[in-house]
Structure formats: structure tokens, C-alpha cells
Amino acid sequence: MFYRTRRSLRYLRTAVPIRTVTPAERIKLGATVLGGKFLGLALLFLLLAGGSALITPAHAAETYTAHETTIFNSINTAWTLLGAFLVFGMQAGFVMLEAGFARQKETVNVLMECIFDTCLCGFLFWAFGYAFMFAEGNAFIGTQWFFLNGAPDTYLTTGIPILAHWIFQFAFADTCSTITSGAMIGRTSFRGDILYSIAVTGFIYPILGHWCWGPGGLLATMGSKDHFLPSIGTGFLDFAGSTVVHTIGGVISLAGAIALGPRVGRIFARDDKARGGMPPPHNLTVAAVGGFLLWFGWYGFNPGSTLSAMDAQGIGRVAANTTLAACAGGMAAMLVALWFGPTKGKFDLGFTVNGFLGGLVAITCPCYWVNPLGSILLGLVAGVVVFFGVNYIEWLRIDDPVGAVTVHGFCGIWGTISLGLFACGKYGVTGPTGADDSSPVKGLFYGGGPTVLIAQIIGSAVITILTFLIAIVIMKALRALPHPWNLRVEPEGETGPGGLDVFEHGIEAYPAQA
């Protein structure tokens, strides 16, 4: 029987022709797999929504039994981990966006740099980055929990296990580090990347992040008695990181681009109107798909920052605001580029993608406190900022291949300040058992006066200026090192056959087929 079975199988292998799978069938199969993943996420969202339905704002101040608290904390932990996984998935979006906007000979370097940053970030954030940022200490830095030793079971009053909070915040730190590389594509040595990544992930991001998000942070406690600028009367707010993640990442990338100088052969528009301008992206399909992956990941970035599935109204509002700001940013950038862009009268894909990303960056700070109309308005402004910001960076002769300085830096600043204008005065803070709206945040356009706006301007300015000063010193110092540790790759690395990919990694992204 065994022999006959084997013989039958041999017959089937030789007698039945193997049909080639068509591209349409591949797309259908891919859509089926992707649809299954989305269905799984949808079911998880429904489960979380069912748990959050147990809590209403009226119940938020009640006392709960230990069993009820355990249930709430478990649901909130699942929600936080879901957010962490979505934010981590943004790394796929970043590598595709950056690789697509870069030149072909820089593709492998972009992929390798982003992968390396992720691995390095995990170790550094475990060793001391998380401690610097979120541990108890002073107004400037956390001083406990190194290597997570001595950390409590849960993070402060959130009820979230410390390791779940760590993985969520690791994904944020990784995002900031990846943003940094955007304006430095095509001429940064890989060894130089190792050095500046250590500085960004291990020190700059977590220490300045502590000022805004850490317990007792300088800007978080600003405006209160015996703290920084008590006369202001309110602290600096950044719900999900327009300043902490995006402005810091964008400003560091600006310092890196300045220290490096432009890529060999780069001609700027102000120097030659006919031949100048950004070199064309090598694969806009990849860049556009990367942009959509980032948009999808932002639903972990912003709603996940509640750390609470119990705040059903809050997470729904944040998700809706995130969507509308992205839509407004993409539309605004497309229309402004249509009217004023270098290809006037054409619908520019690159500006449109960066426009919706600019809207996402801008809404990240105020997403909890604005209403849908406010999110649309601030998103429209972000789209305009993207267009004119990219052209301003070009005019300054700064080589930013993907628009990182504008999308993350400029739009991060705008989004942070916009809270002081568009906070609608209805929403306060989120919590493990629901929202507490007893002290809502109200911006200038909703009758709140200039207080919140002033606090946001001060906080944004402090982080922006300090980040740039620290980053430019570090980048200039790395630029002065001897090769191969110099921040900039050797000249033959840019001009040789195969460019940076072959010089640093020994392979092309698209090797010729035999």
C-alpha cells in the first residue's frame, strides 16, 4: 500500500499540469489574507468596546471592587498592547515611505538603517531610556528603574503592567529614531548612524521626553506652585507626541541634514530652475503604500495613548479626529501644490502623501481635546505647512529627501500650538475607569483666553530650541570624526557603482536578473 501510494503521488506530480498564478489572483489572495488580519483586529476592537460599555462617565468616580478593578486593568492592558503593536507596525510604513522617496541606489541603506535602529532602540530603552523618561526622579530626568530593576508591577496609577507600558513606549521611541533618519538619507555612513542613533534613543528623546511626560517633568508641572513659570497657571500638554516624538525627531533630522550637507550632485531649485529640485523618487508606489501603513499605525499612536479602553467616548473621538485631520491635510497639500507647485496644474502624489502625514502629525497633540471641526481646520493648515515648508527647506539649500523636517518638525510645532486655539472646552483627562471632564481644556477660539496657547508656545519652543542645540553639537562632532566613523560616508560611497547600497552593504535592492 505504501508503494502504491507513492506511485500514485508520482503520477499526480507528472500528470497534472501546474497552473501559473496570475497577478490578479495574487492580489486577490493578498487581499484575502489582509482582510483576515483586519477582521481579527475588528473582533478585538469589539471585545474591548464591549468591556468599555460597562463604564460610563457617571461611573468614573465610583469605588470598585478588587475583581472589577482587575477586569478593567486587563482590558486596558489589552488595549495598550494593541496600540503598541499598531505603532510598531509603523516601522514597515517608514521603511517603505523613505525607501520609495529615496533614489534606487539608497534603498538597501534605508531598509538596513531602519531595522538596525529598531534593534538598537529595544536594548537602549530597556537599559536606561525608559528609566530616564518615565521613572521618578526630578524635573529633568528619571533616576530609577535602570534595566527595569526595581520598577513597580504597574505604571503609576494607570493599572497597566510596567512591561506592557514599556513595550508601548518603546514603539514610540523607535518612531522618533526612525524619523531622525529621513532628512539624512543617501550620504550618512552606517557607522555614523550607529553613533547618532545611540544619542537619540538613549539620551535626547527620553530625557527631553521626561520634561513633558515624566512624573514631575519640568513642562508637565509648569504653571503650578513651586514649579517652572507658576504665573502661567497651566502645564504643557501633548497627548500623543506632536512635540515629544515628532518635533524632536524632525528637529534632529534638520540638524543632521545641516551637518551632513547635500548629497553629491544635488542641485537646488534656487540655483537652477530648469534642472534643480528634489531628485525624483525611485518608487512612488512603495512610498504611497508606506504612507497608508503609517496612517493605519496612527490608530495605535493616538487612540492607544489613552491607555484606557474604558474611555469609550475618548478613544472614538481621538480616532475620528485623527482621520479627519489626515484627510484635510492630504486635500490641502494636493490643492496648494496644484495651484502653486513646480508642476502647476498637476496633482502631485508626493505632496499629497506628505500632506496627510502632516495632518496626522499635527493632530497627535490635540487629538483628545478638539472636536471634528477643529481637527479638520488644523489639518488643513498642516497641509499648507507641508507645501510651503518643503519649498522653504529647498530654498535654504537643505537636502531633505523625504520631507521629514517639514512633516514632523514644522507640523509637530503647528499641532502643538493648535491645541491652544482649537481645544473645545469639553474634555479633561482620560483614566483607567473612564474620562474625567471636570476640568476641561479650552482654547482661544472657544473662549478660553490665551493661557493654554501661551503654555503650548513656551513648551514647544523650549523643546524645539534645546533639541536643535544639542543635536547640532552632536552631529557636528560626528562629522569631524575620521572615516569610517565620520557621520558622512566616504565620497566613493555616494559616487561609486551601486552607490551607498553596494558600498555599505554589498548588494543592490534590485540586482540584475541572470
C-alpha positions in Angstrom: 0.0 0.0 0.0 2.8 2.4 0.8 4.5 1.7 -2.6 1.2 2.2 -4.4 0.6 5.5 -2.6 4.0 6.8 -3.5 3.5 5.7 -7.1 0.1 7.5 -7.2 1.7 10.7 -5.9 4.4 10.5 -8.5 1.7 10.1 -11.2 -0.1 13.1 -9.9 3.0 15.2 -9.9 3.8 14.4 -13.5 0.3 14.1 -15.0 -1.4 17.2 -13.6 -0.1 20.4 -15.0 0.8 23.2 -12.5 -1.2 26.3 -13.3 0.7 29.6 -13.1 -0.9 32.0 -10.6 -1.9 35.3 -12.4 -1.2 38.7 -10.9 -4.9 39.2 -10.3 -5.1 36.0 -8.3 -2.0 37.1 -6.3 -3.8 40.4 -5.5 -6.9 38.5 -4.5 -5.0 36.2 -2.3 -3.2 39.1 -0.7 -6.5 40.9 -0.1 -7.9 37.8 1.5 -5.0 37.5 3.9 -5.0 41.2 4.7 -8.8 41.1 5.2 -8.4 38.3 7.7 -6.0 40.4 9.7 -8.3 43.3 9.7 -11.2 41.1 10.7 -9.1 39.9 13.7 -8.4 43.4 14.7 -12.1 44.3 14.3 -13.1 41.5 16.6 -10.6 42.6 19.2 -12.0 46.2 19.0 -15.5 44.8 19.5 -14.3 42.9 22.6 -12.7 46.0 24.0 -15.8 48.1 23.2 -18.0 45.6 25.0 -15.8 45.9 28.1 -15.8 49.7 27.9 -19.6 49.8 27.6 -19.6 48.6 31.3 -18.3 52.1 32.2 -19.9 55.4 31.7 -18.6 58.9 32.7 -21.1 58.9 35.5 -19.4 55.8 37.0 -15.9 57.1 36.7 -15.7 58.4 40.3 -17.2 55.3 41.9 -15.3 52.8 44.1 -14.8 49.4 42.5 -14.1 46.0 44.0 -10.8 44.3 43.5 -12.3 42.0 41.0 -13.8 44.8 38.9 -10.5 46.7 39.0 -8.7 43.6 37.8 -11.1 43.3 34.8 -10.7 47.0 34.0 -6.9 46.7 34.1 -6.9 43.6 32.0 -9.0 45.3 29.3 -6.9 48.4 29.4 -3.7 46.3 29.1 -5.0 44.6 26.0 -5.9 47.9 24.5 -2.4 49.3 25.3 -0.7 46.3 23.8 -2.9 46.6 20.7 -1.8 50.2 20.4 1.8 49.2 20.8 1.6 46.6 18.1 0.0 49.1 15.7 2.7 51.7 16.4 5.4 49.2 16.0 3.9 48.3 12.6 4.5 51.9 11.5 8.1 50.8 11.0 7.0 49.0 7.9 5.4 52.2 6.8 8.5 54.2 7.5 10.9 52.0 5.6 8.6 51.9 2.6 8.0 55.6 2.6 11.6 56.5 3.0 12.9 53.9 0.5 10.2 54.9 -2.1 11.1 58.6 -1.9 14.9 57.9 -2.0 16.9 57.1 -5.0 17.3 53.5 -6.0 20.9 53.3 -5.0 20.0 54.3 -1.4 17.2 51.7 -0.9 19.1 48.9 0.9 20.8 51.5 3.2 17.4 52.9 4.2 16.0 49.5 5.0 19.1 48.4 7.0 19.2 51.7 8.9 15.5 51.4 10.0 15.9 47.8 11.0 19.1 48.5 12.9 17.5 51.5 14.7 14.7 49.2 15.9 17.0 46.6 17.3 19.3 49.2 19.0 16.3 51.1 20.4 15.0 48.0 22.1 18.2 47.5 24.1 18.8 51.1 24.9 15.2 51.8 26.0 15.3 48.7 28.2 18.7 49.6 29.7 18.1 53.3 30.6 15.9 55.1 28.1 12.7 54.2 29.8 14.2 55.0 33.2 15.3 58.4 32.1 11.8 59.1 30.6 9.2 57.6 32.9 10.8 56.9 36.3 10.5 59.0 39.3 13.4 61.5 39.6 13.4 65.2 39.3 12.1 67.8 36.8 14.8 67.0 34.3 15.4 63.2 34.3 14.2 59.9 35.8 16.7 58.4 38.2 15.4 54.9 38.9 14.4 51.6 37.2 17.5 51.1 35.1 17.3 47.8 33.2 13.7 47.8 34.6 15.2 46.8 38.0 13.1 48.0 41.0 10.2 49.0 38.8 6.7 48.5 40.3 4.3 45.9 38.9 2.2 48.7 37.3 3.0 52.1 35.9 1.9 54.8 38.4 -1.9 55.0 38.6 -2.7 53.5 35.2 -3.1 49.9 36.3 -1.1 48.9 33.2 1.7 46.4 33.9 5.1 48.0 33.7 6.2 45.8 30.8 3.1 46.5 28.8 3.7 50.2 29.3 7.4 49.7 28.3 6.5 48.0 25.0 4.1 50.8 24.1 6.6 53.5 24.9 9.4 51.5 23.1 7.4 51.7 19.9 7.2 55.5 20.4 10.9 55.8 20.9 11.6 53.7 17.8 9.3 56.0 15.8 11.3 59.1 16.9 14.6 57.4 16.0 13.3 56.5 12.5 12.0 60.0 11.9 15.5 61.3 12.5 17.0 59.3 9.5 14.6 60.8 7.0 16.4 64.0 6.1 19.8 62.3 6.3 19.2 59.6 3.5 21.8 59.0 0.9 25.0 60.3 2.5 25.1 59.0 6.1 27.7 56.3 6.9 26.2 53.3 8.6 28.7 53.6 11.4 27.8 57.2 11.8 24.2 56.1 12.0 25.1 53.8 14.9 26.6 56.7 16.9 23.8 59.2 16.4 21.1 56.6 17.0 22.7 55.9 20.4 22.5 59.6 21.2 18.9 60.0 20.0 17.3 56.9 21.5 19.4 56.6 24.6 19.6 60.3 25.7 17.9 63.1 23.7 14.5 61.6 23.3 14.0 60.1 26.7 15.5 62.9 28.7 13.6 65.7 26.9 10.5 63.4 26.8 10.7 63.3 30.7 10.2 67.0 30.7 6.8 66.6 29.0 5.5 63.1 30.0 7.6 62.0 33.0 6.4 62.2 36.6 7.3 65.7 37.9 8.6 66.8 34.5 9.6 70.4 34.0 6.9 71.2 31.4 4.3 68.8 32.7 4.3 70.6 36.0 4.8 74.1 34.5 2.4 76.7 35.9 1.9 75.1 39.3 3.1 76.4 42.6 6.9 75.9 43.2 7.5 74.8 39.7 8.5 76.3 36.3 6.7 79.6 35.5 4.0 79.3 38.1 2.4 82.5 36.9 1.1 80.8 33.7 -1.3 78.7 35.7 -1.4 75.7 33.4 1.0 73.0 32.3 2.2 72.0 28.8 0.0 69.3 27.1 1.0 66.9 24.4 -1.5 64.0 24.3 0.3 61.6 22.0 3.5 63.3 20.9 3.4 66.1 18.3 6.3 67.6 20.3 7.8 64.7 22.2 8.0 62.3 19.2 7.6 64.3 16.0 9.1 67.7 16.7 12.1 66.1 18.5 12.6 63.7 15.6 12.1 66.3 12.9 14.5 68.9 14.5 17.2 66.3 15.0 16.9 65.3 11.3 17.3 69.0 10.5 20.5 69.2 12.5 21.7 66.1 10.8 20.9 67.4 7.3 22.7 70.7 8.0 25.8 68.9 9.4 26.0 66.5 6.5 25.4 68.9 3.7 23.6 67.9 0.5 24.1 64.7 -1.5 26.8 64.7 -4.2 25.3 66.2 -7.4 22.2 67.7 -5.7 21.1 70.8 -7.5 18.7 73.2 -5.6 15.8 74.9 -7.4 17.0 78.4 -6.4 20.3 77.7 -8.2 18.9 76.2 -11.4 15.2 76.5 -12.1 15.5 74.2 -15.1 17.5 71.3 -13.6 17.2 72.0 -9.8 14.9 70.5 -7.3 14.5 67.2 -5.5 15.6 64.1 -7.4 12.6 62.1 -8.5 11.6 59.2 -6.1 12.6 55.8 -7.4 9.3 54.1 -6.5 6.2 56.2 -5.7 4.1 53.0 -5.4 6.2 51.9 -2.4 6.1 55.4 -0.9 2.3 55.7 -1.1 1.7 52.3 0.4 4.2 53.2 3.2 2.1 56.4 3.8 -1.1 54.4 4.2 0.6 51.9 6.6 1.7 54.9 8.7 -1.9 56.2 8.7 -3.1 52.8 9.8 -0.5 52.7 12.6 -1.6 56.1 13.8 -4.7 54.5 15.2 -2.5 52.9 17.7 -0.4 56.1 18.2 -3.3 58.4 19.1 -6.2 56.3 20.5 -3.8 54.0 22.2 -2.3 56.9 24.1 -5.4 56.9 26.3 -4.0 53.7 27.9 -7.7 53.0 28.6 -10.3 51.1 26.7 -12.8 52.2 29.4 -12.8 55.7 27.9 -15.1 54.7 25.1 -16.0 58.2 24.1 -12.4 59.4 24.3 -10.9 56.7 22.0 -13.7 57.1 19.5 -13.3 60.9 19.4 -9.5 60.6 19.1 -9.8 58.1 16.2 -12.3 60.3 14.3 -10.2 63.4 14.8 -7.1 61.6 13.6 -8.9 60.5 10.4 -10.4 63.9 9.6 -7.1 65.8 10.2 -5.3 63.4 7.8 -8.0 63.8 5.2 -7.8 67.6 5.5 -4.0 67.6 5.3 -3.9 65.5 2.2 -6.5 67.5 0.4 -4.9 70.9 1.3 -1.4 69.8 0.2 -2.7 68.4 -3.1 -4.7 71.6 -3.9 -1.9 74.0 -2.9 0.6 72.0 -5.0 -1.9 72.0 -7.9 -2.1 75.8 -7.8 1.5 76.8 -6.8 3.7 73.7 -7.3 6.6 73.2 -9.7 4.3 71.1 -11.9 1.5 73.6 -11.8 -1.8 72.2 -12.9 -0.8 68.7 -12.0 -2.0 66.6 -9.0 1.2 65.8 -7.1 1.3 62.4 -5.3 4.3 63.2 -3.2 2.9 66.3 -1.7 -0.5 64.6 -1.1 1.1 61.7 0.8 3.2 64.1 2.9 0.1 66.3 3.3 -2.0 63.6 5.1 1.1 62.6 7.1 1.4 66.3 8.2 -2.2 66.3 9.2 -1.6 63.1 11.3 1.5 64.7 13.0 -0.4 67.9 13.8 -3.5 66.2 15.3 -1.3 63.9 17.5 -1.0 66.6 20.3 -4.6 67.9 20.5 -6.5 64.8 19.4 -8.2 64.3 22.7 -9.3 67.9 23.3 -10.6 69.1 19.9 -13.8 68.4 18.1 -14.1 67.1 14.5 -14.4 70.7 13.1 -11.2 71.7 14.9 -9.4 68.7 13.6 -10.3 69.5 10.0 -9.2 73.1 10.3 -5.9 72.3 11.9 -5.4 69.5 9.4 -6.0 72.0 6.5 -3.3 74.3 7.9 -0.9 71.3 8.3 -1.3 70.5 4.6 -0.4 74.1 3.7 2.5 74.0 6.1 3.8 70.9 4.3 3.8 72.5 0.9 5.5 75.8 1.9 7.7 74.1 4.4 9.2 71.7 1.9 9.8 74.6 -0.5 11.4 76.7 2.3 13.8 73.9 3.2 14.7 73.6 -0.5 15.3 77.4 -0.7 17.6 77.1 2.3 19.6 74.5 0.3 19.0 71.8 2.9 18.7 68.3 1.3 15.7 66.5 2.9 14.8 63.6 0.6 11.5 62.7 2.2 10.3 66.0 3.8 11.0 64.8 7.3 11.8 68.3 8.7 8.6 69.8 7.4 6.2 66.9 8.0 7.4 66.0 11.5 9.2 69.2 12.7 7.1 72.0 11.3 3.8 70.2 11.5 4.7 69.0 15.0 5.2 72.5 16.2 2.0 73.7 14.5 -0.1 70.8 16.0 1.3 71.5 19.5 0.4 75.2 19.3 -3.0 74.5 17.7 -4.2 73.0 20.9 -4.2 76.5 22.4 -6.5 77.6 19.6 -8.9 74.6 19.0 -9.4 72.9 22.4 -13.1 73.0 22.6 -13.5 73.2 26.3 -15.5 69.9 26.8 -12.8 67.3 27.6 -10.4 66.9 30.5 -8.3 63.8 31.1 -8.6 60.1 30.5 -8.2 57.5 33.1 -8.3 53.7 33.8 -12.0 53.7 34.6 -13.2 56.4 32.2 -12.9 60.1 31.4 -12.8 62.9 33.9 -14.1 66.1 32.3 -14.4 68.2 35.4 -11.5 70.4 34.3 -11.8 70.7 30.5 -9.1 72.2 28.3 -10.4 75.3 26.5 -8.5 77.1 23.7 -8.6 80.7 22.5 -11.2 80.2 19.8 -13.6 78.7 22.3 -13.5 81.4 24.9 -10.7 80.0 27.0 -8.4 83.0 26.6 -4.7 82.8 25.8 -3.5 80.8 28.8 -3.3 77.4 27.1 -1.9 78.9 23.9 0.9 80.6 25.8 1.8 77.4 27.7 1.9 75.5 24.4 4.1 78.0 22.7 6.5 78.0 25.6 6.7 74.3 25.8 7.1 73.8 22.1 9.8 76.5 21.9 11.8 75.0 24.9 11.9 71.5 23.4 12.5 72.7 19.8 15.4 75.0 20.6 17.0 72.8 23.1 16.7 69.7 20.8 18.3 71.6 17.9 21.2 73.0 20.0 22.0 69.5 21.4 21.6 67.8 18.1 23.7 70.2 16.1 26.6 69.9 18.5 26.4 66.1 18.4 26.1 66.0 14.6 28.9 68.4 14.0 31.1 66.4 16.4 30.3 63.2 14.5 31.0 65.0 11.2 34.5 65.7 12.5 35.4 62.1 13.2 37.8 60.2 10.9 36.4 57.6 8.5 34.8 55.2 8.7 33.1 56.6 11.8 32.5 60.0 10.3 28.8 60.9 10.0 29.1 61.3 6.3 30.2 58.3 4.1 33.4 58.5 2.0 32.9 60.2 -1.4 33.2 57.0 -3.3 30.3 55.6 -1.2 28.0 58.1 -3.0 29.5 58.2 -6.4 30.7 54.6 -6.9 28.9 51.9 -8.8 25.8 50.8 -6.9 26.0 53.9 -4.6 25.6 53.6 -0.9 23.9 50.2 -1.1 26.9 48.4 -2.6 29.5 50.5 -0.7 28.0 49.9 2.8 26.0 46.7 2.4 27.4 44.9 -0.7 24.2 44.4 -2.5 21.7 46.3 -4.7 18.0 46.5 -3.9 17.1 45.4 -7.4 20.0 43.3 -8.7 20.0 42.5 -12.4 18.3 39.2 -13.2 20.5 36.4 -14.7 
